[in-house]
Amino acid sequence: MIFPLKLRSTLFKLFAALSLLAAIYHFVGLFYRFDETPFWRHLIFVGINLFCTYGFLKRPKYFIYLFGMLLLQQFYSHGSYLICLWNEKRQIHWLSVIDLIMLPLALICLVEDRKLKLNS
């Protein structure tokens, strides 16, 4: 196992808190335009991030699959944005970098948690 049980438990709380922060970010984006993200996208991600907060805390069996799909979407979306921003302005979008680092770590924790539950 990559993450010991106690650390994994702490990480799930951290991931839940980060998901809640992302939901708040997108909620604010509904009322205050701070980037080019359309209203509908902010609205969708308020729901997704709130569901992820729940998922990290309760970890239902199906969550790992939905989170895996979210990870792929985020790599496409944030990854493409990072590359474009770098090519156009030589800038780094740090929220995207954090997102692309944290999401795989969260998936690893979910996989390890799932394996532990299957073996017990």
N, CA and C of each residue as an Amber inpcrd file, in Angstrom:
protein
   360
   0.8300000  -1.1900000   0.0000000   0.0000000   0.0000000   0.0000000
   0.8720000   1.2500000   0.0000000   0.4330000   2.1970000  -0.7780000
   1.1660000   3.4570000  -0.8700000   0.8990000   4.3230000   0.3560000
  -0.3790000   4.4040000   0.7490000  -0.7650000   5.2410000   1.8750000
  -1.2460000   4.3740000   3.0390000  -0.6080000   4.4850000   4.2040000
  -1.0990000   3.7540000   5.3860000  -2.5250000   4.1890000   5.7300000
  -3.2260000   3.3250000   6.4150000  -4.6460000   3.5350000   6.7260000
  -4.9120000   4.8800000   7.3950000  -4.1260000   5.2270000   8.4020000
  -4.3570000   6.4790000   9.1340000  -4.1310000   7.6980000   8.2280000
  -3.0720000   7.6470000   7.4300000  -2.8040000   8.7500000   6.5000000
  -3.9140000   8.8450000   5.4560000  -4.3630000   7.7030000   4.9630000
  -5.4270000   7.6860000   3.9640000  -6.7080000   8.3020000   4.5320000
  -7.0130000   8.0000000   5.7750000  -8.1840000   8.5790000   6.4220000
  -8.0730000  10.1020000   6.4860000  -6.8990000  10.5860000   6.8100000
  -6.6560000  12.0330000   6.8510000  -6.7560000  12.6330000   5.4510000
  -6.1990000  11.9300000   4.4650000  -6.2500000  12.4270000   3.0910000
  -7.6790000  12.5090000   2.5770000  -8.5230000  11.5400000   2.9310000
  -9.9220000  11.6050000   2.5010000 -10.6050000  12.8500000   3.0630000
 -10.2920000  13.2130000   4.2880000 -10.8590000  14.4450000   4.8670000
 -10.3210000  15.6740000   4.1330000  -9.0330000  15.6400000   3.7810000
  -8.4310000  16.7410000   3.0180000  -9.0890000  16.8510000   1.6440000
  -9.2560000  15.7120000   0.9560000  -9.8860000  15.7340000  -0.3650000
 -11.3290000  16.2250000  -0.2830000 -12.0400000  15.8520000   0.7740000
 -13.4110000  16.3370000   0.9650000 -13.4060000  17.8540000   1.1570000
 -12.4740000  18.3460000   1.9560000 -12.3780000  19.7920000   2.1900000
 -12.0190000  20.5280000   0.8990000 -11.0990000  19.9800000   0.1200000
 -10.7260000  20.6060000  -1.1490000 -11.8920000  20.5920000  -2.1310000
 -12.6650000  19.5170000  -2.1240000 -13.8550000  19.4500000  -2.9870000
 -14.8780000  20.4970000  -2.5740000 -15.0310000  20.6910000  -1.2750000
 -15.9450000  21.7160000  -0.7820000 -15.4610000  23.1140000  -1.1880000
 -14.1630000  23.3430000  -1.0940000 -13.5990000  24.6270000  -1.5400000
 -13.8320000  24.8420000  -3.0360000 -13.6840000  23.7800000  -3.8190000
 -13.9390000  23.8800000  -5.2590000 -15.4140000  24.1980000  -5.5150000
 -16.3160000  23.6020000  -4.7260000 -17.7430000  23.9090000  -4.8630000
 -18.0090000  25.3810000  -4.5480000 -17.3580000  25.8960000  -3.5250000
 -17.5170000  27.3110000  -3.1640000 -16.9760000  28.2010000  -4.2820000
 -15.8140000  27.8400000  -4.8300000 -15.2220000  28.5800000  -5.9560000
 -16.2190000  28.6470000  -7.1220000 -16.8030000  27.5100000  -7.4800000
 -17.7460000  27.4860000  -8.5970000 -19.0510000  28.1940000  -8.2370000
 -19.4560000  28.1400000  -6.9770000 -20.6550000  28.8620000  -6.5460000
 -20.4440000  30.3680000  -6.7020000 -19.2810000  30.8440000  -6.2720000
 -18.9630000  32.2700000  -6.4500000 -18.9440000  32.6190000  -7.9330000
 -18.4470000  31.6860000  -8.7550000 -18.4080000  31.9030000 -10.2000000
 -19.7830000  32.0680000 -10.8320000 -20.8230000  31.6340000 -10.1370000
 -22.1810000  31.8410000 -10.6420000 -22.5880000  33.3110000 -10.5890000
 -22.0090000  34.0680000  -9.6560000 -22.4190000  35.4530000  -9.4250000
 -21.3470000  36.4740000  -9.7900000 -20.0970000  36.0240000  -9.8430000
 -18.9930000  36.9300000 -10.1220000 -18.1260000  36.3130000 -11.2050000
 -17.9800000  36.9910000 -12.3030000 -17.2280000  36.4570000 -13.4420000
 -15.7360000  36.7520000 -13.2620000 -14.9480000  35.7270000 -12.9450000
 -13.5100000  35.9190000 -12.7670000 -12.6820000  35.1680000 -13.8050000
 -13.3410000  34.4820000 -14.7150000 -12.6460000  33.8270000 -15.8300000
 -13.6460000  33.6350000 -16.9640000 -13.2280000  32.9050000 -17.9950000
 -14.1070000  32.7100000 -19.1550000 -15.0800000  31.5430000 -18.9850000
 -15.0740000  30.8960000 -17.8320000 -15.9360000  29.7360000 -17.6130000
 -17.4040000  30.1550000 -17.6710000 -18.2080000  29.4700000 -18.5060000
 -19.6280000  29.8440000 -18.6000000 -20.4060000  29.4810000 -17.3380000
 -21.5070000  30.1810000 -17.1710000 -22.3790000  29.9830000 -16.0110000
 -22.7380000  28.5160000 -15.8250000 -23.1790000  27.8530000 -16.8930000
 -23.6450000  26.4670000 -16.8100000 -22.5510000  25.5330000 -16.3010000
 -21.3000000  25.8040000 -16.6640000 -20.1960000  24.9470000 -16.2210000
 -19.9660000  25.1010000 -14.7100000 -20.0230000  26.3640000 -14.2420000
 -19.9080000  26.5920000 -12.7980000 -21.0310000  25.8660000 -12.0620000
 -22.2430000  25.9520000 -12.6040000 -23.3970000  25.3120000 -11.9730000
 -23.2090000  23.7960000 -11.8900000 -22.7740000  23.1920000 -12.9690000
 -22.5460000  21.7400000 -12.9840000 -21.4820000  21.3500000 -11.9530000
 -20.4030000  22.1280000 -11.8880000 -19.3200000  21.7630000 -10.9810000
 -19.6170000  22.0660000  -9.5160000 -20.5650000  22.9280000  -9.2350000
 -21.0330000  23.0530000  -7.8450000 -21.5860000  21.7040000  -7.4100000
 -22.4370000  21.1130000  -8.2330000 -23.0210000  19.8070000  -7.9180000
 -21.9850000  18.6990000  -7.8660000 -21.0960000  18.6570000  -8.8440000
 -20.0680000  17.6180000  -8.8800000 -19.1710000  17.7060000  -7.6530000
 -18.7420000  18.9080000  -7.3180000 -17.8360000  19.0630000  -6.1760000
 -18.5170000  18.7400000  -4.8520000 -19.7830000  19.0870000  -4.7200000
 -20.5070000  18.7180000  -3.4970000 -20.6670000  17.2020000  -3.4060000
 -20.9420000  16.5600000  -4.5420000 -21.0350000  15.1020000  -4.5550000
 -19.6850000  14.4710000  -4.1930000 -18.5870000  15.0450000  -4.6830000
 -17.2540000  14.5260000  -4.3360000 -16.9710000  14.6910000  -2.8410000
 -17.4270000  15.7870000  -2.2630000 -17.2670000  15.9740000  -0.8170000
 -17.9380000  14.8150000  -0.0830000 -19.1610000  14.5210000  -0.4560000
 -19.8750000  13.3790000   0.1170000 -19.1260000  12.0730000  -0.1710000
 -18.7070000  11.8980000  -1.4060000 -18.0480000  10.6650000  -1.8100000
 -16.7760000  10.3780000  -1.0390000 -15.9840000  11.4060000  -0.7840000
 -14.7430000  11.2020000  -0.0260000 -15.0090000  10.8900000   1.4380000
 -16.0890000  11.4120000   1.9620000 -16.4000000  11.1470000   3.3690000
 -17.0690000   9.7840000   3.5700000 -17.9790000   9.4130000   2.6750000
 -18.7410000   8.1610000   2.8370000 -18.2020000   7.0140000   1.9810000
 -17.5780000   7.3280000   0.8740000 -16.9810000   6.3710000  -0.0550000
 -17.9070000   5.2110000  -0.4440000 -19.0560000   5.5190000  -1.0620000
 -19.9080000   4.4350000  -1.5570000 -19.1780000   3.6740000  -2.6730000
 -19.5770000   2.4370000  -2.9000000 -18.8830000   1.5620000  -3.8550000
 -18.7570000   2.1820000  -5.2450000 -19.8000000   2.8240000  -5.7120000
 -19.8230000   3.3610000  -7.0730000 -18.9780000   4.6300000  -7.2380000
 -18.6100000   5.2680000  -6.1470000 -17.9180000   6.5570000  -6.2280000
 -16.5970000   6.4630000  -6.9710000 -15.8720000   5.3900000  -6.7920000
 -14.5690000   5.2440000  -7.4320000 -14.6890000   5.3300000  -8.9570000
 -15.7580000   4.7810000  -9.5160000 -15.9540000   4.7980000 -10.9700000
 -16.3170000   6.1970000 -11.4620000 -17.2020000   6.8600000 -10.7390000
 -17.5710000   8.2240000 -11.1090000 -16.3790000   9.1670000 -10.9580000
 -15.6020000   8.9480000  -9.8990000 -14.4350000   9.7950000  -9.6970000
 -13.3960000   9.5580000 -10.7880000 -13.2530000   8.3080000 -11.2160000
 -12.3310000   8.0060000 -12.3160000 -12.7130000   8.7430000 -13.5900000
 -14.0160000   8.8260000 -13.8730000 -14.4770000   9.5800000 -15.0450000
 -14.1970000  11.0740000 -14.8730000 -14.4070000  11.5740000 -13.6590000
 -14.1020000  12.9800000 -13.3870000 -12.6130000  13.2510000 -13.5840000
 -11.7750000  12.3440000 -13.1180000 -10.3290000  12.5170000 -13.2750000
  -9.9670000  12.6390000 -14.7580000 -10.5260000  11.7760000 -15.6050000
 -10.2450000  11.8500000 -17.0480000 -10.7060000  13.1850000 -17.6300000
 -11.8920000  13.6200000 -17.2360000 -12.4090000  14.9020000 -17.7310000
 -11.5220000  16.0540000 -17.2860000 -11.0660000  16.0150000 -16.0470000
 -10.2270000  17.0930000 -15.5240000  -8.8550000  17.1150000 -16.1840000
  -8.3100000  15.9390000 -16.4680000  -7.0300000  15.8990000 -17.1750000
  -7.1760000  16.4920000 -18.5680000  -8.2890000  16.1820000 -19.2380000
  -8.5290000  16.7590000 -20.5620000  -8.7160000  18.2800000 -20.4540000
  -9.5900000  18.7020000 -19.5500000  -9.9420000  20.1130000 -19.4280000
  -8.7840000  20.9540000 -18.8800000  -8.3350000  20.6340000 -17.6690000
  -7.2710000  21.4200000 -17.0500000  -5.9300000  21.2100000 -17.7530000
  -5.6950000  20.0010000 -18.2100000  -4.4500000  19.7310000 -18.9310000
  -4.3560000  20.5260000 -20.2160000  -5.4470000  20.5510000 -20.9870000
  -5.4820000  21.3330000 -22.2270000  -5.3040000  22.8220000 -21.9330000
  -5.9730000  23.2850000 -20.8800000  -5.8740000  24.6950000 -20.5140000
  -4.4430000  25.0600000 -20.1190000  -3.8090000  24.1890000 -19.3470000
  -2.4190000  24.4380000 -18.9540000  -1.5050000  24.5670000 -20.1650000
  -1.6660000  23.6550000 -21.1000000  -0.8160000  23.6660000 -22.2990000
  -1.0690000  24.9220000 -23.1260000  -2.3270000  25.2650000 -23.3410000
  -2.6540000  26.4650000 -24.1150000  -2.1280000  27.7270000 -23.4470000
  -2.3400000  27.8490000 -22.1560000  -1.8880000  29.0320000 -21.4340000
  -0.3630000  29.1540000 -21.4900000   0.3160000  28.0390000 -21.3590000
   1.7760000  28.0530000 -21.4190000   2.2480000  28.4460000 -22.8200000
   1.6210000  27.8780000 -23.8360000   2.0300000  28.1830000 -25.2160000
   1.7390000  29.6190000 -25.6050000   0.6410000  30.1780000 -25.1160000
   0.2500000  31.5390000 -25.4840000   0.9540000  32.6090000 -24.6670000
   1.0450000  32.4150000 -23.3540000   1.5210000  33.4880000 -22.4790000
   2.6940000  33.1070000 -21.5870000   3.1220000  31.8490000 -21.6670000
   4.1870000  31.3460000 -20.7920000   3.8280000  31.5390000 -19.3120000
   2.5450000  31.2780000 -19.0180000   2.0430000  31.3690000 -17.6550000
   1.5920000  29.9930000 -17.1800000   1.5760000  29.8370000 -15.8700000
   1.1150000  28.5930000 -15.2630000  -0.1550000  28.8800000 -14.4810000
  -1.1670000  28.0720000 -14.7070000  -2.4190000  28.1880000 -13.9620000
  -2.3160000  27.2340000 -12.7770000  -2.0000000  27.7820000 -11.6200000
  -1.6780000  26.9610000 -10.4580000  -2.8510000  26.1290000  -9.9510000
  -4.0760000  26.6150000 -10.0920000  -5.2300000  25.8010000  -9.6850000
  -5.3090000  24.5230000 -10.5180000  -5.0000000  24.6310000 -11.7930000
  -4.9920000  23.4400000 -12.6480000  -3.8790000  22.4840000 -12.2510000
  -2.7150000  23.0200000 -11.9370000  -1.5920000  22.1690000 -11.5120000
  -1.9700000  21.4050000 -10.2380000  -2.5290000  22.1160000  -9.2740000
  -2.9400000  21.4710000  -8.0140000  -3.9960000  20.4080000  -8.2990000
  -4.9510000  20.7280000  -9.1430000  -6.0060000  19.7870000  -9.5040000
  -5.4120000  18.5140000 -10.1220000  -4.4760000  18.6780000 -11.0360000
  -3.8970000  17.5340000 -11.7420000  -2.9310000  16.7170000 -10.8830000
  -2.4920000  17.2760000  -9.7820000  -1.6660000  16.5170000  -8.8310000
  -2.5420000  15.8050000  -7.8080000  -3.5400000  16.5100000  -7.2890000
  -4.3650000  15.9580000  -6.2080000  -5.3190000  14.8600000  -6.6730000
  -5.8800000  14.9900000  -7.8600000  -6.8650000  14.0120000  -8.3090000
  -6.2910000  12.5900000  -8.4430000  -5.1080000  12.4110000  -9.0340000
  -4.5620000  11.0430000  -9.0700000  -4.2670000  10.4960000  -7.6750000
  -3.8050000  11.3520000  -6.7660000  -3.5730000  10.8970000  -5.3920000
  -4.8820000  10.4510000  -4.7490000  -5.9400000  11.1930000  -5.0120000
  -7.2570000  10.8220000  -4.4690000  -7.7190000   9.4890000  -5.0500000
  -7.4950000   9.2860000  -6.3380000  -7.8990000   8.0170000  -6.9540000
  -7.1020000   6.8490000  -6.3760000  -5.8210000   7.0470000  -6.1420000
  -5.0020000   5.9990000  -5.5180000  -5.5710000   5.6440000  -4.1480000
  -5.9230000   6.6570000  -3.3650000  -6.5180000   6.4080000  -2.0450000
  -7.8300000   5.6480000  -2.1710000  -8.6480000   5.9990000  -3.1440000
  -9.9170000   5.3070000  -3.3460000  -9.7040000   3.8510000  -3.7450000
  -8.7300000   3.6090000  -4.6100000  -8.4280000   2.2340000  -5.0360000
  -7.9370000   1.4140000  -3.8440000  -7.0330000   1.9820000  -3.0610000
  -6.5300000   1.2670000  -1.8820000  -7.6420000   1.0030000  -0.8770000
  -8.5100000   1.9660000  -0.6770000  -9.6320000   1.8000000   0.2410000
 -10.5600000   0.6950000  -0.2480000 -10.8130000   0.6730000  -1.5430000
 -11.6830000  -0.3530000  -2.1380000 -11.0750000  -1.7420000  -1.9880000
  -9.7640000  -1.8660000  -2.2360000  -9.0790000  -3.1500000  -2.0760000
  -9.1550000  -3.6430000  -0.6290000  -8.9620000  -2.7160000   0.3150000
  -9.0200000  -3.0620000   1.7270000 -10.4210000  -3.5870000   2.0980000
 -11.4570000  -2.9250000   1.5820000 -12.8280000  -3.3490000   1.8850000
 -13.1390000  -4.6980000   1.2460000 -12.5910000  -4.9550000   0.0590000
 -12.8260000  -6.2420000  -0.6130000 -12.1180000  -7.3990000   0.0950000
 -10.9610000  -7.1050000   0.6950000 -10.1750000  -8.1480000   1.3650000
 -10.6160000  -8.4280000   2.7960000 -11.5000000  -7.5740000   3.3350000
 -11.9180000  -7.8110000   4.7250000 -13.2920000  -8.4080000   4.8130000
